[in-house]
Amino acid sequence: MQVFWKSDSLTMSEIIYELTQSTDWKPKTIQTLVTRLVNKKVVGYQQEGRKHRYFALVSEEESIKNESESFLHRIFGGSLQPMLVHLVKTNKLSQDDVEELKRLLDERRD
């Protein structure tokens, strides 16, 4: 989805070019992925002559929210506390990270 969020709209050739620069995916794999994203209604397209121009239908923020909630429910049964404990215990946190977490928790307490 990053490639769609970076541009207003892209042709399939542009999508393939962008993704082959950062992945080892074959063009057919990319075409299949785009078709699936269209079917899931997270990517749309508009006919422009003989080509389609593809664009994101879901914002990055909305996608992160939806995927986070899905992950939380699938892996942690919807319980936020065990997920946060796991993330804090298994990831290195900088002092800035710790301060930001404290600030967010203090905000929620008020």
C-alpha positions in Angstrom: 0.0 0.0 0.0 3.0 2.3 0.5 3.4 2.7 -3.2 -0.3 3.9 -3.5 0.0 6.3 -0.6 3.1 8.0 -2.0 1.3 8.9 -5.3 -2.1 10.2 -6.3 -2.5 7.5 -8.9 -0.3 5.0 -10.9 -0.6 2.9 -14.0 0.2 -0.8 -13.6 3.5 -0.3 -15.3 4.4 2.4 -12.7 3.4 0.1 -9.9 5.4 -2.7 -11.3 8.4 -0.5 -11.7 8.2 0.9 -8.1 7.8 -2.5 -6.5 10.5 -4.3 -8.5 12.9 -1.7 -7.3 12.3 -2.6 -3.6 11.2 -6.3 -3.9 12.1 -9.4 -5.8 8.5 -9.9 -7.0 7.7 -10.8 -10.5 5.4 -8.5 -12.6 2.6 -11.2 -12.6 2.8 -11.4 -8.7 2.4 -7.6 -8.5 -0.6 -7.7 -11.0 -2.2 -10.4 -8.8 -1.6 -8.4 -5.7 -3.2 -5.2 -7.2 -6.2 -7.2 -8.4 -6.7 -8.6 -4.9 -6.4 -5.1 -3.4 -9.0 -3.9 -5.8 -11.3 -6.8 -4.9 -10.9 -5.9 -1.2 -11.9 -2.3 -2.0 -8.7 -0.8 -0.6 -7.4 0.2 -4.1 -9.6 1.7 -6.8 -8.9 2.4 -10.4 -10.1 4.7 -13.2 -10.0 4.0 -16.9 -7.7 6.4 -18.8 -7.7 5.5 -22.4 -6.5 1.9 -22.7 -4.8 2.0 -19.2 -6.1 2.0 -15.7 -4.8 4.4 -13.1 -4.8 2.8 -9.6 -5.2 4.8 -6.3 -5.7 4.1 -2.6 -9.2 4.1 -1.4 -8.1 3.7 2.3 -5.8 6.2 4.0 -2.6 5.0 5.6 -4.0 6.1 9.0 -7.3 4.1 8.5 -5.3 1.1 7.3 -3.0 1.1 10.3 -6.1 1.4 12.6 -7.9 -1.5 10.9 -4.8 -3.8 10.8 -3.9 -3.0 14.4 -7.4 -3.9 15.6 -7.4 -7.0 13.5 -4.0 -8.1 14.9 -5.1 -7.3 18.5 -8.3 -9.5 18.1 -6.6 -12.3 16.2 -3.5 -12.7 18.4 -4.4 -11.3 21.8 -8.2 -11.9 21.8 -8.8 -8.2 21.8 -7.0 -7.6 25.1 -4.7 -4.6 24.8 -2.7 -5.1 28.0 -1.0 -8.4 27.1 -0.1 -7.0 23.7 1.5 -3.9 25.2 3.4 -5.9 27.7 4.7 -8.2 25.0 5.8 -5.3 22.8 7.6 -3.5 25.7 9.4 -6.7 26.9 10.5 -7.8 23.4 11.6 -4.5 21.8 14.4 -2.1 22.7 12.9 1.2 23.8 14.9 4.4 23.7 14.5 6.9 26.4 12.3 9.0 24.1 10.1 6.0 23.5 9.7 5.5 27.3 8.9 9.2 27.8 6.3 9.1 25.0 4.6 6.0 26.4 4.5 7.7 29.9 3.0 10.8 28.4 0.4 8.8 26.5 -0.6 6.8 29.6 -0.7 10.0 31.7 -3.1 11.6 29.1 -5.4 8.6 29.2 -5.5 8.7 33.0 -6.8 12.3 33.1 
